[in-house]
């Protein structure tokens, strides 16, 4: 009971941090000012959070001794979650949204444009920074950092997480176009992130039946939905090994999506390509989605990514509370 209440309080705090940041960022006086330091501060908060997480992982003997097993488990969960989300979105697109393979209304008679064959190359520099930060933190935690300092990493992770979500909220408030973009695409666009999340969690639970990690923890890993900087931090108090699997799995999801979006867009459907990156569909992988499909898919990708990003704390906390 106490664990559930603590999880709910933490979730409320995380949502409040995003809401407060969005409110401040949407103020006219704030939006009128250039904020070149915002992205740098976001990166600094992210690096503090990720390095601290890496130190905790590196100092944990159980995690270090099972890295090979963690990598294989993360790979299987990632492939299952991506496949499940694509299948769920294909069913939604065909039978509910009633769009053709290129995202046009079925039977509209409009000429189908051909999408990009290879897509654009996304900026994956942030992914490299984060992977490097975790590796550096793990090495420091294993070889250098004493246990007396490792004990404080949990508090540092919490503070970094709240700061990062606050800054994300500020960025959303500065953009100020989320609501209007959703209205332009129609109410049914909101179903896309729902089925992406459901497909990811359902497929992960199925593959978890065959893994030592089990269905619940496999769902917790997939509930990160590609947000590899947030979900592992949420799972760290629950289980460091699961947090490590979650990090690897969600990094894999972003990398694999960059590689497979052009193929899925060409062979399955434009809208289905939005499912692959999960939460990253709103930012780092968005250029790949648009380059492999069409500009009209931007709203589907961006809206899905925003809603899934907001849903990650809720989904991870809900699975942990099961």
C-alpha positions in Angstrom: 0.0 0.0 0.0 2.8 2.4 0.9 4.6 1.5 -2.3 1.5 2.3 -4.4 1.0 5.6 -2.6 4.6 6.5 -3.1 4.3 5.7 -6.8 1.2 7.8 -7.1 2.9 10.8 -5.3 5.9 10.5 -7.5 3.7 10.3 -10.6 1.8 13.4 -9.5 5.0 15.2 -9.0 6.3 14.3 -12.4 3.1 15.4 -14.1 3.0 18.6 -12.1 6.6 19.4 -13.2 5.6 19.0 -16.9 2.3 21.0 -16.3 4.2 23.8 -14.5 6.8 24.0 -17.3 4.1 24.1 -20.0 2.2 26.8 -18.2 5.3 29.0 -17.8 6.4 28.3 -21.4 3.1 29.3 -22.8 3.0 32.7 -21.2 3.3 35.5 -23.9 6.1 37.2 -22.0 8.2 34.0 -22.1 7.3 33.0 -25.7 8.4 36.5 -26.8 11.9 36.0 -25.6 14.6 33.9 -27.3 15.7 31.1 -25.0 18.9 29.7 -26.5 20.0 28.3 -23.2 16.9 26.0 -22.8 18.2 23.2 -25.0 21.6 23.4 -23.3 20.0 23.2 -19.9 17.9 20.2 -21.0 21.1 18.5 -22.1 22.9 19.3 -18.9 20.0 17.9 -16.8 19.8 14.8 -19.0 23.5 14.2 -18.7 23.4 14.5 -14.8 20.5 12.1 -14.7 22.0 9.6 -17.1 25.5 9.6 -15.6 24.0 9.1 -12.1 22.0 6.2 -13.3 25.1 4.7 -15.0 27.0 5.0 -11.7 24.2 3.1 -9.9 24.2 0.4 -12.5 27.9 0.1 -12.6 28.1 -0.2 -8.8 25.5 -3.0 -8.8 27.2 -6.4 -9.1 24.0 -8.2 -10.2 23.7 -5.9 -13.2 27.3 -6.2 -14.2 27.3 -10.0 -13.9 24.3 -10.3 -16.2 25.1 -7.8 -19.0 25.0 -10.5 -21.7 21.6 -11.8 -20.5 20.3 -8.3 -20.2 21.3 -7.5 -23.8 19.5 -10.5 -25.2 16.4 -9.9 -23.1 16.3 -6.3 -24.2 16.6 -7.3 -27.9 13.7 -9.7 -27.7 11.4 -7.3 -25.8 12.3 -4.5 -28.3 11.5 -6.6 -31.4 8.3 -7.9 -29.9 7.1 -4.4 -28.8 7.8 -2.8 -32.2 6.1 -5.7 -34.0 3.1 -5.6 -31.7 2.7 -1.8 -32.1 2.9 -2.0 -35.9 0.3 -4.8 -36.0 -2.1 -2.9 -33.7 -1.7 0.3 -35.7 -2.3 -1.6 -39.0 -5.6 -2.9 -37.7 -6.6 0.6 -36.5 -5.7 2.2 -39.9 -7.5 -0.4 -41.9 -10.7 -0.9 -39.9 -11.2 2.2 -37.8 -9.4 5.1 -39.5 -10.2 3.6 -42.9 -7.1 5.0 -44.5 -5.2 3.5 -47.4 -1.6 2.4 -47.3 -0.4 6.0 -47.9 -2.6 7.5 -45.2 -5.3 8.8 -47.6 -9.0 8.2 -47.0 -9.9 4.9 -48.5 -11.8 5.3 -51.8 -11.1 9.0 -52.0 -9.8 8.8 -55.5 -6.9 11.0 -54.8 -3.7 10.1 -56.6 -1.3 8.4 -54.3 2.0 10.1 -54.0 5.1 8.1 -53.5 7.0 8.6 -50.3 10.7 8.8 -49.9 12.5 5.6 -50.5 15.2 5.9 -47.9 14.1 8.7 -45.6 16.2 11.4 -44.2 19.1 10.9 -41.9 18.0 11.8 -38.4 20.3 13.6 -36.0 21.4 10.8 -33.7 24.0 12.8 -31.8 21.9 12.8 -28.6 21.6 9.1 -28.7 25.4 8.9 -28.9 25.8 11.3 -26.0 23.4 9.3 -23.8 24.9 5.9 -24.6 28.4 7.4 -23.9 27.1 9.0 -20.6 25.7 5.7 -19.4 28.9 3.8 -20.3 31.0 6.5 -18.6 28.8 6.4 -15.5 28.9 2.6 -15.3 32.7 2.5 -15.6 33.0 5.1 -12.9 30.5 3.3 -10.7 32.4 0.0 -11.1 36.0 1.2 -10.8 36.1 4.7 -9.1 33.0 5.9 -7.2 32.9 4.8 -3.5 29.7 3.3 -2.1 29.2 6.4 0.2 28.7 8.5 -2.9 26.7 5.9 -4.8 24.2 6.0 -2.0 23.3 9.6 -3.0 22.8 8.8 -6.7 19.1 8.1 -6.2 18.4 11.6 -4.9 20.4 13.1 -7.8 18.4 11.0 -10.3 15.1 12.2 -8.8 16.2 15.9 -8.9 17.5 15.5 -12.5 14.3 13.8 -13.5 12.1 16.6 -12.2 14.2 19.3 -13.7 14.3 17.5 -17.1 10.5 17.1 -17.2 10.0 20.7 -16.2 12.2 21.8 -19.0 10.4 19.5 -21.4 7.1 21.2 -20.3 8.6 24.6 -20.9 9.6 23.5 -24.5 6.0 22.3 -25.1 4.6 25.5 -23.9 6.9 27.5 -26.1 5.7 25.6 -29.2 2.1 26.1 -28.3 0.7 24.2 -31.3 -0.1 20.8 -29.8 -3.9 21.4 -29.3 -4.4 23.1 -32.7 -2.5 20.4 -34.5 -4.6 17.7 -32.9 -7.9 19.5 -33.9 -6.7 19.7 -37.5 -6.1 16.0 -37.7 -9.4 15.0 -36.1 -10.3 13.2 -32.9 -9.4 9.7 -34.2 -5.7 10.7 -34.4 -5.7 10.3 -30.6 -6.4 6.6 -31.0 -2.9 6.1 -32.6 -0.8 6.4 -29.4 -3.4 4.3 -27.6 -3.0 1.3 -29.9 0.8 1.8 -30.1 1.1 1.6 -26.4 -1.4 -1.4 -26.2 0.4 -3.2 -29.0 3.8 -2.7 -27.4 2.8 -3.8 -23.9 0.7 -6.7 -25.1 3.5 -8.1 -27.3 6.1 -7.6 -24.6 3.9 -9.5 -22.1 3.7 -12.4 -24.5 7.4 -12.6 -25.1 7.9 -12.2 -21.4 6.2 -15.5 -20.8 9.3 -17.2 -22.4 11.8 -15.0 -20.6 13.2 -15.2 -17.1 12.3 -11.6 -16.6 8.5 -12.5 -16.7 5.5 -10.7 -18.3 5.2 -7.9 -15.7 8.8 -6.7 -16.0 8.8 -7.2 -19.8 5.7 -4.9 -19.9 7.5 -2.4 -17.6 10.5 -2.3 -20.0 8.3 -1.8 -23.0 6.3 0.9 -21.2 9.2 3.2 -21.8 8.0 3.4 -25.4 11.4 4.5 -26.6 12.0 7.2 -24.0 15.3 5.7 -22.8 16.3 8.8 -20.7 13.1 8.7 -18.6 11.8 5.1 -18.2 15.0 3.6 -16.7 15.1 6.3 -14.1 11.5 5.6 -13.1 12.3 1.8 -12.9 15.6 2.3 -10.9 13.9 2.3 -7.5 11.9 -0.8 -8.5 14.7 -2.9 -9.8 18.1 -2.0 -11.2 18.4 -5.0 -13.4 15.0 -4.2 -15.0 16.1 -0.6 -15.3 19.2 -1.7 -17.2 17.1 -3.9 -19.6 14.7 -0.9 -20.0 17.6 1.4 -21.0 19.0 -1.0 -23.6 15.6 -1.9 -25.0 14.5 1.7 -25.5 17.8 2.7 -27.0 17.4 -0.2 -29.4 13.9 0.9 -30.2 15.1 4.3 -31.4 18.0 2.9 -33.4 16.0 0.0 -34.9 13.1 2.4 -35.9 15.5 4.6 -37.8 16.6 1.5 -39.8 13.2 0.0 -40.3 10.8 3.0 -40.9 11.5 3.2 -44.7 10.9 -0.5 -45.1 7.6 -0.5 -43.0 6.4 2.7 -44.8 7.0 1.0 -48.2 5.7 -2.5 -47.5 3.1 -2.0 -44.7 1.9 1.6 -44.6 2.8 5.2 -43.9 0.8 5.5 -40.7 2.3 2.3 -39.3 5.8 3.7 -39.5 4.7 6.1 -36.7 4.4 3.1 -34.3 8.0 2.1 -34.5 9.8 4.8 -32.5 7.1 5.3 -29.9 7.7 8.5 -28.0 10.6 9.5 -30.2 8.1 9.9 -33.1 7.8 13.6 -32.0 11.4 14.6 -32.1 14.6 12.7 -33.1 12.9 10.2 -35.4 10.3 12.6 -36.9 12.6 13.5 -39.9 12.9 9.8 -40.8 9.1 9.3 -40.6 8.4 12.3 -42.8 11.2 11.5 -45.3 10.0 7.9 -45.7 6.3 8.9 -46.0 4.7 12.3 -46.7 4.3 15.6 -44.9 0.7 14.8 -44.0 2.0 12.1 -41.7 3.8 14.7 -39.6 0.7 15.3 -37.5 0.2 11.6 -36.8 3.8 11.2 -35.8 4.1 14.3 -33.7 0.8 13.9 -31.9 1.5 10.2 -31.1 4.9 11.1 -29.8 3.7 13.8 -27.6 0.9 11.7 -26.0 3.1 8.7 -25.6 5.8 10.8 -23.9 3.2 12.1 -21.5 2.0 8.6 -20.9 5.3 7.0 -20.1 5.4 8.0 -16.4 1.8 6.8 -16.0 2.3 3.5 -17.8 5.6 2.6 -16.1 4.1 3.4 -12.7 0.9 1.5 -13.4 2.9 -1.6 -14.4 5.1 -1.4 -11.4 2.0 -1.2 -9.2 0.5 -4.4 -10.6 
